Amino acid sequence: MIAGWTWTWPDYWPWLLGLGLAAGWTCWRARRRRVHVQALLGPRDSDVAGRVVGGGLRFGLAGLGCAAVLLALLQPQAPAADAEPEQPSYVIALDVSWSMAAQDVGPSRLARAVADVGELAELARGARVGLVAFSGDARLVVPLTADLHALHARAERLVPGAELLGGTDLGAAILAGVEALAGGAVAAGGIDRPTGNAIAGEIGSVLVLTDGEDFAGVGRVAAERARERGVEVHCVGYGTEVGSKIAVTTENGQEYLRDETGAEIVSALDPATLGDLATAGGGEFRIAGADNPLLALHRGRLTERAAEVRAVSGRVALTPRFQWPLLAALLSWMLLLLVPERRR
C-alpha cells in the first residue's frame, strides 16, 4: 500500500481473492476453445485460423484491468496537499414549541430560524450538520449529513406545537444533539442518568435555536455535561425581551394562545438563561438580528474549533483517488483490444 493511503471500504478486500478464481476460469475457457478449434479444423488449424499469439499478454492485461476496477470499488483515499480547511460537524437543536409561533420577530420566530438555516445551507458547504426538533422533549429528525439542502427542507416542515410534548426542555435538546454527534454512544434517559464516555468518535457542537424558555430547568446541567464530553453548546435567541402574544390558527380563525386561567400568553426572549447556558457549555450566545447568527458561528468559532481538533488529533485531510485505478483499467482494456489473438 502507498504510504498514507487508506480505503473507504476495506472490508471488501476478500473480493480480490476472486481474481484467482476468475483467472483459472479464463484459462480453462481458453484451453477449451483451442481444443474445440483444433477438433473442427484438424492439424492444420494454425494455417486456417492463424497461429495463437499474445495469450499471456492478453491474460495479463485482462487481469490487470479487473484488479484495477476492484481497487477503484474499494475507493482509495490519499492525503491532499491542497486540502480545504477542516469543516465543522454540529447539530442544530430547533425549538418547535408554541412560543416559537410568536411574531415579535417576523414573520415568526420559527420561520426566521428556518430562514437562517436555509441561508446556512447555501454557504456552509462541506459541513456536516444534524437537526434535532424539541419542545417538551426532543428527537433527531435529520442525522449528521452534508446535504444541507435536504436538512433545510425538513426544517421547513416543522410546525410550532404540532410535534412532541408541550413546554420547552433545553436539556433534552442538548442531550439529543450530543447523542447525534456521538453516533448513539450517549445513553438515553435524562439528566440524572450517567452517560459514560459520550464522545467515541465525532467531536462537534450543538447550536440551540430557541427563545430561551426552559420549563424543565435542566439546560445548564446538560450543557455542563456536554462540555465535559468535548461538545460545545452555543445558543441563538429568537424574539425580543418585550415579547409578543402567540397567534394560533383555530376553526374560528386566528386567535391568541391562552393559559389555564384564560389569560393571553405573552412570550419573551430570555437572554439571561441562554447566556448562562452558553457559558456553561463553553460556547457563545447570539441574538438573531440583521445578520445571520448561524453563519457567524459557522465561519467563526465552529470552523476554528474544527481546525483545532484536527491539529490535536493529527488527522490528515483525504481526497478520493479512485480515478487512478479506473484509468489503469481503461488503458489495460484498450491495449487488450490492440493485441491480436491469432496471427497468420
Summary of the structure (lengths in Angstrom):
residues: 344
radius of gyration: 30.5
end to end distance: 43.0
largest distance: 107.8
contacts: 1106
relative contact order: 0.16
helix: 45%
strand: 19%
